[in-house]
Amino acid sequence: MVKLQLLLVFVTSLLFQGSKQAQYSLTNRIINGENAAPKQFPYQVFIEKHVNYDWKPNCGGVVISNRTVLTAAHCIKDSIDAFKIYFGTVDRTNIYETGQQRLIVKRKNIIGHPEYDPHELLNDIALIRLPAEILFDEYIQPAKLPDPDKLYDNEIGVASGWGISDRDSWYAKNNLQYLNVTIFPYEDCKALVHKYNYAKFFPSSFVCLKSSQGSPCKGDSGGPLAIRNEDGTSTIVGLTSFGVSETCEPNMPGIFTRVSSFLQWIKENE
């Protein structure tokens, strides 16, 4: 296989976009998060899209192997002809940032789940096949896939992304943000969501966060909900999908795509 040393680059302006689905909000920011440090989230990627001859900020994603990145299906549109993926990035504006690398991926390498439902946000997962192997180092490492038989209920995880960090702000942070979170048991989350929309279909492929003083919201879409392992590695539990609150209230649960529900699909397509 061809191995490619990716080029150092910085990310230019960042304005996240999200489309409204019913009363739900596609997730685009970390509310009340903290600044990440270099090497803290080596599996995290930032993705730009190429639309109408221009590169525009798009979503987050997760490295799971030297040839594969996961993101949300709602991040990929038929009009997108290519993605630019940023690896090893913390400060997106720093052209001299150590460890930052990039790779352009054509549309043919992007696979959305065939049963993705944009209205109910079901099966909100996509896979990006990289045209060359990533060279792993201390800044870029894969997240492990989850145990198919484990729900991770009440475990402490972390959500991360470059989204807007204040509900009253239109401007994204330059530095990668993260938020320590607790994973909500499925039945408890389902009951809470149904308090706001009793008709909302809530499959077992959803995983969500307990209410806290922080929240992901609108443009961190596709980014990771991960568990830190004792050996220093991380396991990807969910991909940021949508929020129950359109205004990203911290006391409302954020909904993620449960990665363990799609392990066979990932295996067949990576």
Secondary structure, DSSP 8 states (H G I E B T S, - for coil): --B---B------------EETTEEE-EEEET-EE--TTSSTTEEEEEEEETTEEEEEEEEEEEETTEEEE-GGG--TT--EEEEEES-SBTT-TT-TT-EEEEEEGGGEEE-TT-BTTTTBT--EEEE-SSB----SS----B---TT---TT-EEEEEESSB-STT--SB-SB-EEEEEEEE-HHHHHHHHHHH-TT----TTEEEE---S-EEEES-TT-EEEEE-TTS-EEEEEEEEEESSTT--TTS-EEEEEGGGGHHHHHHH-
